Each structure stands twice: as C-alpha cells, then as structure tokens.
C-alpha cells in the first residue's frame, strides 16, 4: 500500500475517532487557570507567551481535542477533571459609591450555594443589608436576621414574579 493511502486511511480513522468530540477541554482550561494564578500582570503575560511558544497550550488543545474529549464522547467520562472554582478565584467584594451613599456587594460560595450580600452605607454608617441566595429555583432575599423579605421566581413563560414575605405577589416583570 502506498504511503499516501496509509496517511489517507489514518486521517479518515482519526476523523471517525474524533467525530463529535467537541468537549469541555478540561486540560487546556486547567492550564489556563494555573497560568492565571501567576502573580503580577507582566509575569502572567510572560508565562503565557512562554507556554504558547513552547507549545504547551497547543499540546493541551491537541490532547483534549483528540484524546480526552473523544474519550468523554465515547465513554461518558473524561479522565481530566474540570478546573474547580475556588472562593479565592472569584471577586470577593465590589464597592459602589454614589454621593454620600455606598454599597458593598460580596459574592460568596457557601455549602448551600452562591450568595450575594448587599450592605448599604449612608455617610459612612451602616444603613442595612440584604442577602440573596438560591432556594428551590427561586431567588430569596433575607434581612440581617435571616428573615425572608421577598422571593423572586422566573416562570415558564419568562416572567419574573416577586412576592413579599407572606408569599403575596407584589410585582411582575416581563422580558417582552
């Protein structure tokens, strides 16, 4: 068999093996997340250029595209775990200031799921807080003592219904 035929058959076999293997690219994402941990903007960029030139990024994309994503497509399991999201990877607090008012938005991952804490300040003094969390497919707003202030639920038709603490509807928002 001629060399060109063998190469052609190999490429066809490779195409069948990798068909439909568009996947999560876990190895590449893990390398990217590792690169993002490098401290300092210039050091991180230097490391990225080095890894791209080496060509570590190219090898991880190739490994994911041909091997790991194909394995996941055919077996349902990817031997490379996806990168985990750690609390330290997320922005902790965003500060918003308008006039003499200020708000601190703090996003946190908790064992029960993500939460957003909104703390309000007026002239530097605490003026209230609200904690938002997901429960049973609804967004729940809680006061500083943990009492439900409101719930918001997205309905099947896309409308959002806001209810007070007693469960009575107080507003509806439609995206149309």
HELIX and SHEET records of a PDB file:
HELIX    1   1 UNK A    3  UNK A   17  1                                  15    
HELIX    2   2 UNK A   26  UNK A   36  1                                  11    
HELIX    3   3 UNK A   41  UNK A   54  1                                  14    
HELIX    4   4 UNK A   56  UNK A   62  1                                   7    
HELIX    5   5 UNK A   63  UNK A   68  3                                   6    
HELIX    6   6 UNK A   69  UNK A   75  1                                   7    
HELIX    7   7 UNK A   87  UNK A   89  5                                   3    
SHEET    1   A 8 UNK A  93  UNK A  98  0                                        
SHEET    2   A 8 UNK A 101  UNK A 110 -1                                        
SHEET    3   A 8 UNK A 113  UNK A 122 -1                                        
SHEET    4   A 8 UNK A 125  UNK A 135 -1                                        
SHEET    5   A 8 UNK A 138  UNK A 142 -1                                        
SHEET    6   A 8 UNK A 148  UNK A 154 -1                                        
SHEET    7   A 8 UNK A 160  UNK A 164 -1                                        
SHEET    8   A 8 UNK A 169  UNK A 173 -1                                        
END                                                                             
